[in-house]
Amino acid sequence: MQNRSQSTEQVLRHVVLFGFTPETTPDQVHAIEEAFAGLLAQIPEIIDFEWGTDVSVESAARGYTHCFLVTFRDEAGRAIYLPHPAHQRFVEMAGPHFAQVLVLDYWNR
């Protein structure tokens, strides 16, 4: 986990789940993982970032294999992130490899 804020203040969490197409190679998946993680260094509004792959024993992932958690101080940070050129380049590069994407935002409690 890479963290810019150790505070217990309320923050906005941006959860992104990916399921990849069968044609996507392991090298391509690795490049996408690195590109998403690289957004932390490019977008100052991201105050925390972590990710991982499914290890659940419940068999309920429904094809999603990767979970990314991006944290912002507020909605203004998210509003800068979404159209940010670095984020848009990531979406353009990675998008064709996604069989499915789920995005959920919430305020931590």
MOPAC internal coordinates of N, CA, C and O (Angstrom, degrees):
PM7 1SCF
backbone

  N    0.0000 0     0.00 0     0.00 0    0    0    0
  C    1.4473 1     0.00 0     0.00 0    1    0    0
  C    1.5099 1   109.18 1     0.00 0    2    1    0
  O    1.2310 1   121.13 1   -43.89 1    3    2    1
  N    1.3120 1   115.45 1   136.11 1    3    2    1
  C    1.4504 1   121.65 1   176.33 1    5    3    2
  C    1.5190 1   106.56 1  -109.65 1    6    5    3
  O    1.2310 1   120.11 1   -50.75 1    7    6    5
  N    1.3264 1   117.39 1   129.25 1    7    6    5
  C    1.4550 1   120.21 1  -169.08 1    9    7    6
  C    1.5188 1   110.20 1  -136.56 1   10    9    7
  O    1.2310 1   120.80 1   -47.85 1   11   10    9
  N    1.3251 1   116.07 1   132.15 1   11   10    9
  C    1.4587 1   121.71 1   174.66 1   13   11   10
  C    1.5221 1   111.12 1  -106.55 1   14   13   11
  O    1.2310 1   119.86 1   172.36 1   15   14   13
  N    1.3319 1   117.87 1    -7.64 1   15   14   13
  C    1.4611 1   121.06 1  -176.34 1   17   15   14
  C    1.5255 1   109.90 1  -139.56 1   18   17   15
  O    1.2310 1   120.11 1   -61.24 1   19   18   17
  N    1.3223 1   117.39 1   118.76 1   19   18   17
  C    1.4603 1   121.78 1   177.83 1   21   19   18
  C    1.5401 1   111.25 1   -98.51 1   22   21   19
  O    1.2310 1   120.21 1  -174.19 1   23   22   21
  N    1.2916 1   117.20 1     5.81 1   23   22   21
  C    1.4551 1   123.02 1  -175.57 1   25   23   22
  C    1.5277 1   111.51 1   -71.94 1   26   25   23
  O    1.2310 1   120.65 1   -19.80 1   27   26   25
  N    1.3232 1   116.36 1   160.20 1   27   26   25
  C    1.4586 1   121.14 1   176.40 1   29   27   26
  C    1.5329 1   110.76 1   -99.30 1   30   29   27
  O    1.2310 1   120.04 1  -167.12 1   31   30   29
  N    1.3286 1   117.52 1    12.88 1   31   30   29
  C    1.4559 1   120.99 1   178.77 1   33   31   30
  C    1.5223 1   110.83 1   -65.54 1   34   33   31
  O    1.2310 1   121.11 1   -21.18 1   35   34   33
  N    1.3222 1   115.48 1   158.82 1   35   34   33
  C    1.4552 1   120.14 1   179.87 1   37   35   34
  C    1.5305 1   109.39 1   -68.53 1   38   37   35
  O    1.2310 1   121.12 1   -45.54 1   39   38   37
  N    1.3308 1   115.46 1   134.46 1   39   38   37
  C    1.4563 1   121.93 1   179.02 1   41   39   38
  C    1.5236 1   109.30 1  -134.13 1   42   41   39
  O    1.2310 1   121.45 1   -16.64 1   43   42   41
  N    1.3163 1   114.84 1   163.36 1   43   42   41
  C    1.4590 1   121.33 1   179.86 1   45   43   42
  C    1.5269 1   108.89 1   -97.92 1   46   45   43
  O    1.2310 1   120.52 1   -59.17 1   47   46   45
  N    1.3283 1   116.61 1   120.83 1   47   46   45
  C    1.4576 1   122.93 1   179.07 1   49   47   46
  C    1.5334 1   109.24 1   -98.29 1   50   49   47
  O    1.2310 1   121.01 1   -43.34 1   51   50   49
  N    1.3129 1   115.66 1   136.66 1   51   50   49
  C    1.4639 1   123.80 1   179.87 1   53   51   50
  C    1.5300 1   105.84 1  -120.03 1   54   53   51
  O    1.2310 1   120.50 1   -75.08 1   55   54   53
  N    1.3203 1   116.65 1   104.92 1   55   54   53
  C    1.4630 1   122.89 1  -176.93 1   57   55   54
  C    1.5242 1   108.53 1   -97.76 1   58   57   55
  O    1.2310 1   121.16 1   -51.54 1   59   58   57
  N    1.3264 1   115.40 1   128.46 1   59   58   57
  C    1.4616 1   120.70 1  -179.83 1   61   59   58
  C    1.5275 1   108.34 1  -127.59 1   62   61   59
  O    1.2310 1   120.65 1   -56.36 1   63   62   61
  N    1.3306 1   116.36 1   123.64 1   63   62   61
  C    1.4642 1   122.10 1   177.13 1   65   63   62
  C    1.5254 1   108.80 1  -111.87 1   66   65   63
  O    1.2310 1   120.95 1   -43.55 1   67   66   65
  N    1.3368 1   115.79 1   136.45 1   67   66   65
  C    1.4581 1   121.14 1   178.43 1   69   67   66
  C    1.5153 1   110.61 1  -122.33 1   70   69   67
  O    1.2310 1   121.17 1   -37.91 1   71   70   69
  N    1.3118 1   115.37 1   142.09 1   71   70   69
  C    1.4535 1   123.69 1   164.78 1   73   71   70
  C    1.5202 1   105.95 1  -123.23 1   74   73   71
  O    1.2310 1   120.06 1   -49.26 1   75   74   73
  N    1.3076 1   117.49 1   130.74 1   75   74   73
  C    1.4589 1   121.98 1  -173.83 1   77   75   74
  C    1.5232 1   112.46 1   -93.83 1   78   77   75
  O    1.2310 1   121.32 1   -25.83 1   79   78   77
  N    1.3206 1   115.07 1   154.17 1   79   78   77
  C    1.4621 1   120.34 1   175.59 1   81   79   78
  C    1.5289 1   109.20 1   -67.84 1   82   81   79
  O    1.2310 1   119.98 1   -25.77 1   83   82   81
  N    1.3210 1   117.65 1   154.23 1   83   82   81
  C    1.4726 1   120.06 1   178.45 1   85   83   82
  C    1.5313 1   112.47 1   -61.48 1   86   85   83
  O    1.2310 1   120.02 1   154.11 1   87   86   85
  N    1.3156 1   117.57 1   -25.89 1   87   86   85
  C    1.4620 1   121.77 1  -178.27 1   89   87   86
  C    1.5342 1   113.04 1   -77.61 1   90   89   87
  O    1.2310 1   120.14 1   164.99 1   91   90   89
  N    1.3187 1   117.34 1   -15.01 1   91   90   89
  C    1.4576 1   120.57 1  -177.88 1   93   91   90
  C    1.5229 1   109.54 1   -71.74 1   94   93   91
  O    1.2310 1   120.93 1   -54.96 1   95   94   93
  N    1.3212 1   115.83 1   125.04 1   95   94   93
  C    1.4671 1   121.09 1  -176.95 1   97   95   94
  C    1.5314 1   110.49 1   -81.65 1   98   97   95
  O    1.2310 1   119.86 1   -19.89 1   99   98   97
  N    1.3172 1   117.87 1   160.11 1   99   98   97
  C    1.4626 1   120.66 1   175.52 1  101   99   98
  C    1.5367 1   112.32 1   -56.92 1  102  101   99
  O    1.2310 1   119.85 1   143.18 1  103  102  101
  N    1.3268 1   117.88 1   -36.82 1  103  102  101
  C    1.4695 1   120.08 1   177.73 1  105  103  102
  C    1.5229 1   111.40 1   -65.06 1  106  105  103
  O    1.2310 1   120.38 1   141.77 1  107  106  105
  N    1.3123 1   116.87 1   -38.23 1  107  106  105
  C    1.4651 1   120.58 1   177.71 1  109  107  106
  C    1.5272 1   110.67 1   -67.53 1  110  109  107
  O    1.2310 1   120.20 1   138.64 1  111  110  109
  N    1.3288 1   117.23 1   -41.36 1  111  110  109
  C    1.4673 1   120.52 1   176.47 1  113  111  110
  C    1.5246 1   109.70 1   -60.02 1  114  113  111
  O    1.2310 1   120.38 1   135.11 1  115  114  113
  N    1.3126 1   116.88 1   -44.89 1  115  114  113
  C    1.4634 1   120.87 1   179.22 1  117  115  114
  C    1.5358 1   111.29 1   -60.56 1  118  117  115
  O    1.2310 1   120.13 1   137.60 1  119  118  117
  N    1.3117 1   117.36 1   -42.40 1  119  118  117
  C    1.4680 1   121.19 1   178.28 1  121  119  118
  C    1.5254 1   111.07 1   -62.86 1  122  121  119
  O    1.2310 1   120.45 1   141.79 1  123  122  121
  N    1.3269 1   116.75 1   -38.21 1  123  122  121
  C    1.4682 1   120.92 1   178.68 1  125  123  122
  C    1.5268 1   109.96 1   -67.95 1  126  125  123
  O    1.2310 1   119.96 1   137.08 1  127  126  125
  N    1.3264 1   117.68 1   -42.92 1  127  126  125
  C    1.4698 1   121.05 1   176.58 1  129  127  126
  C    1.5271 1   110.21 1   -56.88 1  130  129  127
  O    1.2310 1   120.45 1   131.84 1  131  130  129
  N    1.3217 1   116.75 1   -48.16 1  131  130  129
  C    1.4679 1   120.93 1  -178.86 1  133  131  130
  C    1.5237 1   111.78 1   -65.42 1  134  133  131
  O    1.2310 1   120.37 1   140.54 1  135  134  133
  N    1.3332 1   116.90 1   -39.46 1  135  134  133
  C    1.4597 1   120.24 1  -179.93 1  137  135  134
  C    1.5237 1   111.38 1   -65.34 1  138  137  135
  O    1.2310 1   120.38 1   138.85 1  139  138  137
  N    1.3429 1   116.87 1   -41.15 1  139  138  137
  C    1.4611 1   119.28 1   179.35 1  141  139  138
  C    1.5310 1   109.64 1   -66.01 1  142  141  139
  O    1.2310 1   120.36 1   133.66 1  143  142  141
  N    1.3207 1   116.91 1   -46.34 1  143  142  141
  C    1.4671 1   120.71 1   178.77 1  145  143  142
  C    1.5245 1   111.04 1   -61.27 1  146  145  143
  O    1.2310 1   120.25 1   148.13 1  147  146  145
  N    1.3323 1   117.12 1   -31.87 1  147  146  145
  C    1.4594 1   121.27 1  -179.96 1  149  147  146
  C    1.5102 1   114.37 1   -67.41 1  150  149  147
  O    1.2310 1   120.00 1   164.12 1  151  150  149
  N    1.3352 1   117.60 1   -15.88 1  151  150  149
  C    1.4651 1   120.02 1   178.74 1  153  151  150
  C    1.5229 1   111.69 1   -64.04 1  154  153  151
  O    1.2310 1   119.65 1   152.57 1  155  154  153
  N    1.3173 1   118.26 1   -27.43 1  155  154  153
  C    1.4661 1   121.20 1   179.66 1  157  155  154
  C    1.5255 1   110.77 1   -57.15 1  158  157  155
  O    1.2310 1   120.11 1   138.52 1  159  158  157
  N    1.3061 1   117.40 1   -41.48 1  159  158  157
  C    1.4635 1   121.83 1  -178.61 1  161  159  158
  C    1.5265 1   112.30 1   -76.33 1  162  161  159
  O    1.2310 1   120.18 1   162.35 1  163  162  161
  N    1.3146 1   117.26 1   -17.65 1  163  162  161
  C    1.4580 1   120.87 1  -175.12 1  165  163  162
  C    1.5279 1   114.45 1  -101.53 1  166  165  163
  O    1.2310 1   120.65 1   160.35 1  167  166  165
  N    1.3324 1   116.36 1   -19.65 1  167  166  165
  C    1.4643 1   120.12 1  -174.57 1  169  167  166
  C    1.5265 1   108.42 1  -126.10 1  170  169  167
  O    1.2310 1   119.77 1   -79.66 1  171  170  169
  N    1.3349 1   118.05 1   100.34 1  171  170  169
  C    1.4714 1   121.00 1  -175.19 1  173  171  170
  C    1.5253 1   114.60 1   -61.23 1  174  173  171
  O    1.2310 1   119.72 1   158.82 1  175  174  173
  N    1.3062 1   118.14 1   -21.18 1  175  174  173
  C    1.4657 1   121.27 1  -179.17 1  177  175  174
  C    1.5188 1   112.15 1   -69.99 1  178  177  175
  O    1.2310 1   119.84 1   162.83 1  179  178  177
  N    1.3339 1   117.91 1   -17.17 1  179  178  177
  C    1.4630 1   121.33 1   174.47 1  181  179  178
  C    1.5249 1   106.68 1   -77.44 1  182  181  179
  O    1.2310 1   120.37 1   -63.01 1  183  182  181
  N    1.3294 1   116.89 1   116.99 1  183  182  181
  C    1.4670 1   119.83 1  -178.18 1  185  183  182
  C    1.5232 1   112.77 1  -101.43 1  186  185  183
  O    1.2310 1   120.32 1   168.25 1  187  186  185
  N    1.3331 1   117.00 1   -11.75 1  187  186  185
  C    1.4573 1   120.87 1   178.63 1  189  187  186
  C    1.5189 1   107.52 1  -158.20 1  190  189  187
  O    1.2310 1   120.68 1   -31.87 1  191  190  189
  N    1.3223 1   116.31 1   148.13 1  191  190  189
  C    1.4538 1   120.82 1  -178.81 1  193  191  190
  C    1.5228 1   108.55 1  -152.55 1  194  193  191
  O    1.2310 1   121.18 1   -44.30 1  195  194  193
  N    1.3137 1   115.35 1   135.70 1  195  194  193
  C    1.4598 1   120.34 1   171.11 1  197  195  194
  C    1.5115 1   108.81 1  -152.61 1  198  197  195
  O    1.2310 1   121.25 1   -19.57 1  199  198  197
  N    1.3137 1   115.21 1   160.43 1  199  198  197
  C    1.4570 1   119.18 1   178.39 1  201  199  198
  C    1.5173 1   109.76 1  -156.03 1  202  201  199
  O    1.2310 1   121.56 1   -15.14 1  203  202  201
  N    1.3278 1   114.62 1   164.86 1  203  202  201
  C    1.4469 1   120.39 1   176.74 1  205  203  202
  C    1.5151 1   109.91 1  -167.68 1  206  205  203
  O    1.2310 1   121.63 1    -6.05 1  207  206  205
  N    1.3318 1   114.48 1   173.95 1  207  206  205
  C    1.4554 1   120.75 1   178.45 1  209  207  206
  C    1.5321 1   109.33 1  -110.76 1  210  209  207
  O    1.2310 1   121.37 1   -22.93 1  211  210  209
  N    1.3012 1   114.99 1   157.07 1  211  210  209
  C    1.4617 1   121.13 1  -176.09 1  213  211  210
  C    1.5235 1   111.71 1   -62.21 1  214  213  211
  O    1.2310 1   121.16 1   -52.37 1  215  214  213
  N    1.3223 1   115.39 1   127.63 1  215  214  213
  C    1.4668 1   122.02 1   174.43 1  217  215  214
  C    1.5333 1   110.46 1  -129.47 1  218  217  215
  O    1.2310 1   120.47 1  -164.13 1  219  218  217
  N    1.3091 1   116.70 1    15.87 1  219  218  217
  C    1.4583 1   121.37 1  -178.01 1  221  219  218
  C    1.5280 1   111.01 1   -64.95 1  222  221  219
  O    1.2310 1   121.32 1   -33.70 1  223  222  221
  N    1.3215 1   115.09 1   146.30 1  223  222  221
  C    1.4686 1   121.21 1   175.42 1  225  223  222
  C    1.5292 1   111.18 1   -98.35 1  226  225  223
  O    1.2310 1   120.59 1  -175.63 1  227  226  225
  N    1.3333 1   116.48 1     4.37 1  227  226  225
  C    1.4552 1   120.89 1  -176.15 1  229  227  226
  C    1.5265 1   114.34 1   -88.13 1  230  229  227
  O    1.2310 1   119.84 1   170.86 1  231  230  229
  N    1.3112 1   117.91 1    -9.14 1  231  230  229
  C    1.4721 1   122.38 1  -179.35 1  233  231  230
  C    1.5208 1   112.24 1    53.80 1  234  233  231
  O    1.2310 1   120.50 1  -136.62 1  235  234  233
  N    1.3252 1   116.65 1    43.38 1  235  234  233
  C    1.4584 1   121.08 1  -178.46 1  237  235  234
  C    1.5308 1   112.40 1  -121.02 1  238  237  235
  O    1.2310 1   119.74 1  -163.00 1  239  238  237
  N    1.3228 1   118.11 1    17.00 1  239  238  237
  C    1.4650 1   121.63 1  -175.44 1  241  239  238
  C    1.5272 1   112.95 1   -75.03 1  242  241  239
  O    1.2310 1   119.78 1   164.31 1  243  242  241
  N    1.3099 1   118.02 1   -15.69 1  243  242  241
  C    1.4670 1   123.26 1   176.17 1  245  243  242
  C    1.5256 1   113.81 1    52.65 1  246  245  243
  O    1.2310 1   120.72 1  -142.93 1  247  246  245
  N    1.3141 1   116.23 1    37.07 1  247  246  245
  C    1.4543 1   120.71 1   176.49 1  249  247  246
  C    1.5160 1   115.15 1    93.83 1  250  249  247
  O    1.2310 1   120.17 1   169.96 1  251  250  249
  N    1.3171 1   117.29 1   -10.04 1  251  250  249
  C    1.4675 1   120.12 1   176.29 1  253  251  250
  C    1.5261 1   108.27 1   -79.89 1  254  253  251
  O    1.2310 1   120.82 1   -45.63 1  255  254  253
  N    1.3219 1   116.03 1   134.37 1  255  254  253
  C    1.4631 1   120.13 1  -178.17 1  257  255  254
  C    1.5227 1   112.86 1  -117.71 1  258  257  255
  O    1.2310 1   120.01 1   156.20 1  259  258  257
  N    1.3306 1   117.58 1   -23.80 1  259  258  257
  C    1.4662 1   122.45 1  -173.64 1  261  259  258
  C    1.5246 1   110.50 1  -125.94 1  262  261  259
  O    1.2310 1   121.24 1   -41.73 1  263  262  261
  N    1.3299 1   115.23 1   138.27 1  263  262  261
  C    1.4640 1   121.50 1   175.56 1  265  263  262
  C    1.5251 1   108.26 1  -125.15 1  266  265  263
  O    1.2310 1   120.64 1   -51.47 1  267  266  265
  N    1.3189 1   116.38 1   128.53 1  267  266  265
  C    1.4603 1   123.12 1   176.91 1  269  267  266
  C    1.5240 1   107.68 1  -119.67 1  270  269  267
  O    1.2310 1   120.76 1   -45.23 1  271  270  269
  N    1.3258 1   116.16 1   134.77 1  271  270  269
  C    1.4571 1   121.99 1   179.69 1  273  271  270
  C    1.5280 1   107.94 1  -120.33 1  274  273  271
  O    1.2310 1   121.01 1   -66.93 1  275  274  273
  N    1.3326 1   115.67 1   113.07 1  275  274  273
  C    1.4611 1   122.58 1  -178.92 1  277  275  274
  C    1.5271 1   106.71 1  -111.26 1  278  277  275
  O    1.2310 1   120.29 1   -48.68 1  279  278  277
  N    1.3355 1   117.05 1   131.32 1  279  278  277
  C    1.4540 1   120.75 1  -175.69 1  281  279  278
  C    1.5213 1   110.85 1  -116.68 1  282  281  279
  O    1.2310 1   121.55 1   -41.73 1  283  282  281
  N    1.3346 1   114.65 1   138.27 1  283  282  281
  C    1.4626 1   123.01 1   178.30 1  285  283  282
  C    1.5234 1   109.11 1  -125.80 1  286  285  283
  O    1.2310 1   120.60 1   -27.07 1  287  286  285
  N    1.3131 1   116.45 1   152.93 1  287  286  285
  C    1.4794 1   120.45 1   175.63 1  289  287  286
  C    1.5256 1   111.09 1   -66.57 1  290  289  287
  O    1.2310 1   121.20 1   146.99 1  291  290  289
  N    1.3371 1   115.30 1   -33.01 1  291  290  289
  C    1.4613 1   118.62 1  -173.04 1  293  291  290
  C    1.5251 1   110.45 1  -162.11 1  294  293  291
  O    1.2310 1   121.01 1    -0.84 1  295  294  293
  N    1.3211 1   115.68 1   179.16 1  295  294  293
  C    1.4542 1   121.25 1   180.00 1  297  295  294
  C    1.5212 1   111.65 1   -65.74 1  298  297  295
  O    1.2310 1   120.22 1   150.44 1  299  298  297
  N    1.3197 1   117.18 1   -29.56 1  299  298  297
  C    1.4666 1   120.65 1   178.47 1  301  299  298
  C    1.5229 1   110.52 1   -62.79 1  302  301  299
  O    1.2310 1   120.01 1   140.49 1  303  302  301
  N    1.3281 1   117.58 1   -39.51 1  303  302  301
  C    1.4558 1   120.96 1   177.01 1  305  303  302
  C    1.5120 1   111.90 1   -62.81 1  306  305  303
  O    1.2310 1   120.99 1   136.45 1  307  306  305
  N    1.3258 1   115.72 1   -43.55 1  307  306  305
  C    1.4677 1   119.87 1   177.38 1  309  307  306
  C    1.5232 1   110.60 1   -63.92 1  310  309  307
  O    1.2310 1   120.40 1   142.40 1  311  310  309
  N    1.3296 1   116.84 1   -37.60 1  311  310  309
  C    1.4643 1   121.28 1  -179.88 1  313  311  310
  C    1.5315 1   111.70 1   -65.05 1  314  313  311
  O    1.2310 1   120.16 1   151.05 1  315  314  313
  N    1.3202 1   117.31 1   -28.95 1  315  314  313
  C    1.4665 1   120.79 1   175.64 1  317  315  314
  C    1.5269 1   109.86 1   -78.70 1  318  317  315
  O    1.2310 1   120.43 1   139.38 1  319  318  317
  N    1.3213 1   116.79 1   -40.62 1  319  318  317
  C    1.4679 1   122.97 1  -177.50 1  321  319  318
  C    1.5279 1   112.64 1   -61.86 1  322  321  319
  O    1.2310 1   119.85 1   131.31 1  323  322  321
  N    1.3226 1   117.89 1   -48.69 1  323  322  321
  C    1.4661 1   120.71 1  -171.19 1  325  323  322
  C    1.5315 1   113.14 1   -57.01 1  326  325  323
  O    1.2310 1   118.77 1   131.17 1  327  326  325
  N    1.3442 1   119.96 1   -48.83 1  327  326  325
  C    1.4693 1   118.81 1   179.13 1  329  327  326
  C    1.5359 1   113.34 1   -90.47 1  330  329  327
  O    1.2310 1   119.85 1  -178.63 1  331  330  329
  N    1.3316 1   117.89 1     1.37 1  331  330  329
  C    1.4631 1   121.32 1  -176.93 1  333  331  330
  C    1.5367 1   109.68 1   -54.66 1  334  333  331
  O    1.2310 1   119.69 1   -42.99 1  335  334  333
  N    1.3190 1   118.19 1   137.01 1  335  334  333
  C    1.4674 1   120.50 1  -178.57 1  337  335  334
  C    1.5318 1   113.62 1   -55.01 1  338  337  335
  O    1.2310 1   119.38 1   142.23 1  339  338  337
  N    1.3196 1   118.78 1   -37.77 1  339  338  337
  C    1.4688 1   120.78 1   179.24 1  341  339  338
  C    1.5242 1   110.61 1   -65.14 1  342  341  339
  O    1.2310 1   120.30 1   138.81 1  343  342  341
  N    1.3254 1   117.03 1   -41.19 1  343  342  341
  C    1.4617 1   120.59 1   178.18 1  345  343  342
  C    1.5233 1   110.14 1   -66.77 1  346  345  343
  O    1.2310 1   120.45 1   137.90 1  347  346  345
  N    1.3186 1   116.74 1   -42.10 1  347  346  345
  C    1.4570 1   119.97 1  -179.66 1  349  347  346
  C    1.5323 1   111.69 1   -65.21 1  350  349  347
  O    1.2310 1   120.05 1   143.77 1  351  350  349
  N    1.3342 1   117.50 1   -36.23 1  351  350  349
  C    1.4689 1   120.51 1   175.59 1  353  351  350
  C    1.5270 1   110.20 1   -64.18 1  354  353  351
  O    1.2310 1   120.57 1   139.65 1  355  354  353
  N    1.3440 1   116.52 1   -40.35 1  355  354  353
  C    1.4560 1   120.37 1   177.70 1  357  355  354
  C    1.5301 1   110.52 1   -61.53 1  358  357  355
  O    1.2310 1   120.30 1   132.06 1  359  358  357
  N    1.3137 1   117.04 1   -47.94 1  359  358  357
  C    1.4688 1   121.55 1  -179.18 1  361  359  358
  C    1.5267 1   110.27 1   -59.56 1  362  361  359
  O    1.2310 1   120.56 1   137.17 1  363  362  361
  N    1.3242 1   116.54 1   -42.83 1  363  362  361
  C    1.4651 1   120.55 1  -179.79 1  365  363  362
  C    1.5269 1   111.14 1   -64.29 1  366  365  363
  O    1.2310 1   120.41 1   137.98 1  367  366  365
  N    1.3308 1   116.82 1   -42.02 1  367  366  365
  C    1.4579 1   121.56 1  -178.61 1  369  367  366
  C    1.5305 1   111.36 1   -70.74 1  370  369  367
  O    1.2310 1   120.28 1   134.98 1  371  370  369
  N    1.3132 1   117.07 1   -45.02 1  371  370  369
  C    1.4651 1   121.45 1  -171.81 1  373  371  370
  C    1.5256 1   113.25 1   -87.69 1  374  373  371
  O    1.2310 1   119.85 1   149.54 1  375  374  373
  N    1.3057 1   117.89 1   -30.46 1  375  374  373
  C    1.4603 1   122.60 1  -172.73 1  377  375  374
  C    1.5117 1   116.38 1   -47.60 1  378  377  375
  O    1.2310 1   119.47 1   135.52 1  379  378  377
  N    1.3410 1   118.62 1   -44.48 1  379  378  377
  C    1.4646 1   118.71 1  -178.81 1  381  379  378
  C    1.5335 1   114.25 1   -64.22 1  382  381  379
  O    1.2310 1   120.19 1   165.55 1  383  382  381
  N    1.3182 1   117.23 1   -14.45 1  383  382  381
  C    1.4730 1   120.89 1  -177.95 1  385  383  382
  C    1.5256 1   113.49 1   -93.41 1  386  385  383
  O    1.2310 1   120.31 1   176.99 1  387  386  385
  N    1.3289 1   117.02 1    -3.01 1  387  386  385
  C    1.4593 1   120.20 1  -176.78 1  389  387  386
  C    1.5190 1   111.23 1   -92.42 1  390  389  387
  O    1.2310 1   121.05 1   -54.16 1  391  390  389
  N    1.3255 1   115.59 1   125.84 1  391  390  389
  C    1.4593 1   120.74 1   170.76 1  393  391  390
  C    1.5233 1   108.75 1   -82.29 1  394  393  391
  O    1.2310 1   121.10 1   149.89 1  395  394  393
  N    1.3385 1   115.51 1   -30.11 1  395  394  393
  C    1.4594 1   120.59 1   179.30 1  397  395  394
  C    1.5248 1   109.23 1  -158.53 1  398  397  395
  O    1.2310 1   121.85 1   -29.57 1  399  398  397
  N    1.3227 1   114.05 1   150.43 1  399  398  397
  C    1.4623 1   122.34 1   178.50 1  401  399  398
  C    1.5193 1   107.07 1  -138.77 1  402  401  399
  O    1.2310 1   120.70 1   -41.70 1  403  402  401
  N    1.3201 1   116.26 1   138.30 1  403  402  401
  C    1.4558 1   122.03 1   173.39 1  405  403  402
  C    1.5256 1   107.23 1  -129.57 1  406  405  403
  O    1.2310 1   120.41 1   -49.42 1  407  406  405
  N    1.3224 1   116.82 1   130.58 1  407  406  405
  C    1.4580 1   121.79 1   179.04 1  409  407  406
  C    1.5257 1   108.52 1  -124.95 1  410  409  407
  O    1.2310 1   120.89 1   -47.31 1  411  410  409
  N    1.3150 1   115.91 1   132.69 1  411  410  409
  C    1.4629 1   121.93 1   179.07 1  413  411  410
  C    1.5194 1   107.59 1  -140.83 1  414  413  411
  O    1.2310 1   120.30 1   -50.53 1  415  414  413
  N    1.3257 1   117.02 1   129.47 1  415  414  413
  C    1.4507 1   121.73 1   176.80 1  417  415  414
  C    1.5275 1   108.91 1  -112.91 1  418  417  415
  O    1.2310 1   120.80 1   -35.53 1  419  418  417
  N    1.3309 1   116.07 1   144.47 1  419  418  417
  C    1.4668 1   120.23 1   177.59 1  421  419  418
  C    1.5156 1   110.20 1  -153.44 1  422  421  419
  O    1.2310 1   121.36 1   -23.83 1  423  422  421
  N    1.3300 1   115.00 1   156.17 1  423  422  421
  C    1.4561 1   122.31 1   172.16 1  425  423  422
  C    1.5250 1   107.62 1   -88.69 1  426  425  423
  O    1.2310 1   120.51 1   -52.76 1  427  426  425
  N    1.3348 1   116.63 1   127.24 1  427  426  425
  C    1.4683 1   118.64 1  -179.52 1  429  427  426
  C    1.5285 1   110.28 1   -65.97 1  430  429  427
  O    1.2310 1   121.44 1   -24.85 1  431  430  429
  N    1.3037 1   114.86 1   155.15 1  431  430  429
  C    1.4695 1   120.97 1   178.30 1  433  431  430
  C    1.5064 1   109.23 1  -126.35 1  434  433  431
  O    1.2310 1   120.10 1   180.00 1  435  434  433

